Amino acid sequence: MGVRPLEADLEELAGQIADQVESFLLVLRAVASEDEGGRAVPLLLLEVAQISLAGARLGAQVDFRPGSEYQPDVGPDPDLDRLRLRLARTLDAVDTYSYVDDPYRPEVVESQLSDDLASIATDLANGLRHHRAGDVAEALWWWQFSYVSSWGNLAGAALNALWSVVHHDRLDAEFTGEEERVAAANEMLGLDAEGGS
């Protein structure tokens, strides 16, 4: 049985999702190869937000149907264990976090960003392999199914954890240098140290 043709708008959607998936996987590999976690968190925040948007677009669609009952073989899953370990090293102290798995049945779960990001990457890469093989219907079905069943929740939890790191980094740090800035401004304005002329 051959690959089913899709409507042009679904072909376009699949192409856009594939581009976002490729970007996510590329940045994930780049972050994993870095030794500094400080730059990693904002980059990951951006990429997880963008892939979450792609997932939301998939979730808003009518359910896609696979072309056959069994998923076509597109080769073995990528071995992302090294990626996961390198992400764990890069993220270090912020790797372990807690989140509520289901807000309607609240239970706090502890997880690792490195594990969750690698799991998301595995799901996304599988759909991308279908897309590259020309089976756009299977790619859309897989991305949508795995978004609803797995990686959408992980992406939401990871997004909140990464946002929390940025939040604490920016707002919990004591602001230093205020006195120097005020003194420099007063000097430029010809004011004395107390703000008078």
Rosetta blueprint (number, residue, H / E / L):
1 M L
2 G L
3 V L
4 R L
5 P L
6 L L
7 E L
8 A H
9 D H
10 L H
11 E H
12 E H
13 L H
14 A H
15 G H
16 Q H
17 I H
18 A H
19 D H
20 Q H
21 V H
22 E H
23 S H
24 F H
25 L H
26 L H
27 V H
28 L H
29 R H
30 A H
31 V H
32 A H
33 S L
34 E L
35 D L
36 E L
37 G H
38 G H
39 R H
40 A H
41 V H
42 P H
43 L H
44 L H
45 L H
46 L H
47 E H
48 V H
49 A H
50 Q H
51 I H
52 S H
53 L H
54 A H
55 G H
56 A H
57 R H
58 L H
59 G H
60 A L
61 Q L
62 V L
63 D L
64 F L
65 R L
66 P L
67 G L
68 S L
69 E L
70 Y L
71 Q L
72 P L
73 D L
74 V L
75 G L
76 P L
77 D L
78 P L
79 D L
80 L L
81 D H
82 R H
83 L H
84 R H
85 L H
86 R H
87 L H
88 A H
89 R H
90 T H
91 L H
92 D H
93 A H
94 V H
95 D L
96 T E
97 Y E
98 S E
99 Y E
100 V E
101 D L
102 D L
103 P L
104 Y L
105 R L
106 P L
107 E L
108 V E
109 V E
110 E E
111 S E
112 Q E
113 L H
114 S H
115 D H
116 D H
117 L H
118 A H
119 S H
120 I H
121 A H
122 T H
123 D H
124 L H
125 A H
126 N H
127 G H
128 L H
129 R H
130 H H
131 H H
132 R H
133 A L
134 G L
135 D L
136 V H
137 A H
138 E H
139 A H
140 L H
141 W H
142 W H
143 W H
144 Q H
145 F H
146 S H
147 Y H
148 V H
149 S H
150 S H
151 W H
152 G H
153 N H
154 L H
155 A H
156 G H
157 A H
158 A H
159 L H
160 N H
161 A H
162 L H
163 W H
164 S H
165 V H
166 V H
167 H H
168 H H
169 D H
170 R H
171 L H
172 D L
173 A L
174 E L
175 F L
176 T L
177 G L
178 E H
179 E H
180 E H
181 R H
182 V H
183 A H
184 A H
185 A H
186 N H
187 E H
188 M H
189 L H
190 G L
191 L L
192 D L
193 A L
194 E L
195 G L
196 G L
197 S L
